[in-house]
Amino acid sequence: MDAHFPSPTPLRWDVYCHVIDNWGDVGVTWRLCRQLAVAGHPVRLWIDDASALDWMAPGARQGHWPGVTVHPWPRTDPMARPPAGLPSADVLLETFGCQIDDAWVAARLPPQADDGRPTLWLNLEYLSAEPWVERSHGLPSPVLHGPLAGRTKWFFFPGFTPATGGLLREDDLLARQTAFDPSAWRRAHGPHDGPWVSVFCYEPAALPTLVRQPALHGARWLVAQGRSADAWRSLVPAVPAGARVDVAPLVPQDAFDERLWACDLNLVRGEDSLVRALWAGRAWLWQLYPQDDDAHHAKLEALLAWADAPASWAAWMRTLNGVPSAPPPALTSAVLAEWSALAQHLRQRLLAQTDLLTRLLAFVQRQRHAGAFASP
């Protein structure tokens, strides 16, 4: 379990999640709610599809996670209103611009909290390494018209630099990793002498090419249930000799972390699993959520620039994401070792920074303090 020092000023948080890509949206949101609760802040999670929590955080919907309660959010019903009798929030946070109805904001977030300080309305945005993130992080968006006129929404951007909101990281992460035995994990999941690869992707056309690379000869492929397994069945009809393929079951978040820690190469997708791959410190490749206008290509290039990526890794990242480019070099054992060293280097860079929750709580306290002393 997480071990975060309690905040001296517990605040009531209402966190909203609109599920689009089920596992990514819920994954990020649940990690944040969980860390807030461990830090001493009671959290209500309002979500329009909580089904993934049944395996991601067993018991969450039944109230078995101290400090977090899960509530249905009838987002598409214009007549729906929050249930009566619940204490109002000190902080209202919408994840990924999920657009909460004005009536819900007004009902759940009064202008002033019980302690006399102003309440806070936040939007936790998508993760990106693009340069504009540093410029946009922490900016206000005043509401000028309508029933919420006079309110201000603040934008909080996760990121990879000290000038952003940082990345989610549990306080006990390093202790958990130190206590973890990859060899014992592999034995428990069926011994295999070749490299181990975790596959949690969308449908990358380059997957069959990756499977045939020299460094992955005879690999044990752990292919995540769902879109990843469907993609494997449609794209990789013939498994190389000596390889073994298993559909990896849906598991709680801590167990997914351990899968990444145990593998030699991790294919990850979206946002939540990218961050977990960074903390794992193992070689990884990232498939971004594909966008029709190819906006994800610019997002990929920004990450490669931040990482100061070696040419081989950059080439495979572009290939996996459908970026027009020269064919990638062969993935040999030496290249995989270079990627592993890069993963360790990036992990150390990020560990030297404060985590997202620390920055978020500091931001909230600053804004509430500044608002309490603002001139009328």
N, C-alpha and C positions, 0 to 999 in steps of 0.2 A: 504494500500500500504506500501511498504518497506520505511524505513527512514534511509538511510545510509549517513554518512557525506561524501561530495565530496572529492576525492583525489586531493592533490595539483598539481599533474602531470597527467592529463588525457592522457591515451594511447589508441590507436586504437587496438582492439582485433578482431582477426578472430578465431572463435570457430567452430570446426568440430564435427559432430555427425553421426555415422553410427548406424542405428536403427536395433537392433536385437530383444530384448524384448521391444516392442514399448514403453510402458509406463515408464519403468524404465530408459532406455537410455535418452529419451526425458525429463523425469521428472528432473533428476539430471542436465542435460545440461541447461534446461530452467531456473531452479532456479539460476544457476551460472550466466547465461547471464543477467538475471533480476537484480541480485545483483550488478554485474559489472556496469550496466547502471545507477542504482540508485547512485552508488558511483562516477559517473561522467565520466565513460569510455564508449565511443561509441563502440558498439559490432555488428559484422556481424556474424550471425549464419548460417553456411553451413551445410545442413542436407539432407540426401537422402530419407527421408520420414517424412514430417512435418504434416501428417494428424492428429495426436493426439493433436497438438496444437490448433486445431479448438475448442476443448472443454476444454483442459487444460489451455490455455491462449487465450481466444477468441479475435480475432482481431490482433493477432501477425503476421499472414501471410499477413495481409493487412497494416502493418506498424503502428498500433495503440498503440504500446508500445514504449514510448519515449526512445530513446537511443539504441534500438535493431532493426535491420533489418534482415529478414529471407530470405535466398537465397537457391535455389535448388543446391544440390551437386550431379552431375552425376557420382557417385563414380565408377560405373562399366564400364564406357565408357573410354577406354584408349586414345581416341582421344580428349576428352573434355578438354577445357582449361578455366581458369577463365575469366569472362567477362572483357573486356577492360574498362579503364576509372575510375576504383575504386582506391582510395588511398591505398597504401600498408599498411600492418599491422606493429605495433610495437611489438605485441605479437601474436604468433600463438599457439593455444592450441587445441590439439586433445584429445577427451574424450575416455577413455577406449581402448587405443591403436588402434584407428580406421584406421591407416595406410593411410596417405595422400600420393598421388602420388608425386614423386620428383619434377615433373614439376610444380605442384601446389605450393609446398613449395617455390621453387625458384621464382615463379611469385608473390606470395603474401607476401613474407618475405625477403626483401633485407637484407644484412648483417648489414647495419647501418640505424638507424631511422633518421627522419628529424632533431632531436635535436643533432645529432652526436653520440649518445650513441648506443651501439649494440642492435639489436633486440633479441627477445627471443623465443625459440621454446620449448613448454612444452607438456608433456603427463600427463593428469589427470587420474590416475589409479583407479582401483576398490577398494572399501572399504573392509578392513579386520582388525581384531584384532590380527592376527598372528604376532609372535615376529619379523620376518624378515622385516616387514613393516617399523619399526623404522630404521633398518639398510639400507634400500633401499631408503627411502624418501630423496629427494633432490639430488640424485646422477646424474652425467652427463653421457651421452652416446655419445661420439664423433663419427662422421661419417668419416670413413677412406677411403672409395672408392666411386666412382660414381660422379654424377654431384653435389652432396651436400658435397663432401669431404671438411673437414675443419670446417663444422658446428657442433653444439652440441645440442642434445636434452636432456632436463632435465626432470626427473621423479618426479612427485608430488603425494604423496600418502595420501589420506584422512585417518583418523584414530581416535582412541579414547584416545590418550595420548598426552601430550605436545610435544613429540619428533616426531610427525607425522604432517600431514597437517590439522588435525582437521576436523570438520563437518560444513556443510553449515547451517547458522543460521542468519535470518534477524535481523536487529537491533531493529525492532519494535515488535518482536515476543512476548516478555513478556507483552508489553502494550496491544497487541491484545488479549492475553489469559486472562489478568486481566479484560478486558471489556466484555469478552464472558460470556454468561449466559447459562449453559448447560440445565437447566430446561426449559427455554424459547425455546431453540433449539428443545428439545424433544416435547414440546407442538406443535410447528409449524410443526413437522414431524409426528404427530399422537400420542396422549397420549398412554402410555403403562406402567403398574405398575412393570413389571419384569425388570431384568437386560438387558442392551443393549450391543450388540456385533457387531462389524464391521468385516466383512470377506473380506479380500483382499489377496487371496492366489493362489497357483497353483492347484494341485490336490492331496492333502494329504490324504493318505489312512486312517489316524486316525481321519478324520473329523467326521464320524458318532459316534465314541466313545466320542469325545469331546462334541458333541451336547447333549448327554445323561447325562452329568455330573450334580451332585446335585446343584452346585452353579448357573448353567445356566438353571434351571427349569423355564419354562414359559418365556424364554428370547425373546427379540425382535432382530431378526437376520437381519442385513443390509448386504446383499450379493452383492458385486460389480458386475456390468455388465461385461460380457466377460468371461474369463477363470474361474473366481470364481463362477459365476452363473452356468456355464456349469458343473463344478465339483460338485456343490451342487446337481444339478438335477440328476447326475449319481451316486453319493455316498450316498445321504441322501433321500431315497425314502419315509421315514415316518417321519414326523415332530412330536416331542413329544407334548403331550397334553398341551394346554395352551400357546404354543409358537406361535410366529408370524414371518413369513419370508417375506421380501420384497427385490426385486432386486433394489439395489441402483444405481441411474443413474451416468453417467460419469459427473464429475463436475470440475470446475477450482481448481487449487491447494489450494487456500485459503479456499474454501468450503470443500475440502477433509480434511484439517487440522481441521476444526471445527467438522467434523464428528468424528474424532479421539478424540477430546477433550470432546465430549458429551457421549462417550461410556464407559462402565465399563471394557470391554476387547476388545483389538484390535488384530486381526490376520493380519499380514503384510507379504509382500514378497519382495525379491530382496533387493535393496539398498535404493532407494529414500524413500519408505514408512517406512522402518526401522528407518531411521533418524527422520522422522516426528513422529513416535511412541515414540521415545526417548524424543523428545521435548514435546509431549503431556503429559507425566507423568502419563499415565494410564496403567493398567496392559496390557501386550502384549505378544504375541508369534510370533516368526519369522520363516517363511519357506524360506530357501535359495533356490536359483536357482539350481535345481537338475543337477548334472554332472555325466556322465556315469562312471567315475573312482572313484566316491564318494569323490572327493576332497573337496566337500562342508562339509563333516563331520568334517574334520580337522579345517575348517574355523569356524564351529559352536562351536567346543570345545574351540577354542581360545576366542570366544566371552564369553562363559560361564565362562572361567577362569578370563577374565577381569572383568566380572560383579560380581565375587565371588557369583555365583548363588546358591540360596537355592536348596535343593535336589528335591523338588517337581517341581519347575520351570525347572530345568535342565532335569528332566525325561520327562516332557511334550515336551520340545523343541526337545529332541532326538527322541521321538515318532513321532512328527509331521514331522520330517525330515528323517524318515526311518532309523535311526541309530539302529542297533541291540542292544537291552538293555532290562532290566526288564520292565514289564508293569508299567505305571505311577500310582501314587496314585490317589485316588478320588479327584476331584476338588470340594472342599467344599467352603462355604462362607469364612471360616477362611483362607483357602489356597489362595483364590482370594484376600483377604485383605493383605496377606503377599506379593503377587505379586505386588499389588498396592503400598505398601510401598517401595518395591525394585525399582519400576519404578520411584518414586519420588527421591529416593536416587541417582540413576544413572543420572537422569536429573540434579540434583544439582552438581554432580561431573563434568559433562560436561559443565554446565553453568559457572563453575569456570575457564574454559579454554577460550582462544581466539578462534574465529570462523575461518572457512576455508578461507573466503574471506580476512580477515585481514592478515592471514599468507601468503596467496598467493600473495597479493599485496606487502607485505614486502619482500618476496622471489624475486619477479620480480625486485623490486627496488635495492636490494642488488646485483643481478647478473648484472644488467645494469650498476650500479656504478662500480663494480669490473672490468667489461669488458672495461669500458671507460678508466680505468687507468692501464690496463694490459700492460706489457712490450711487444713491438713488437717482 
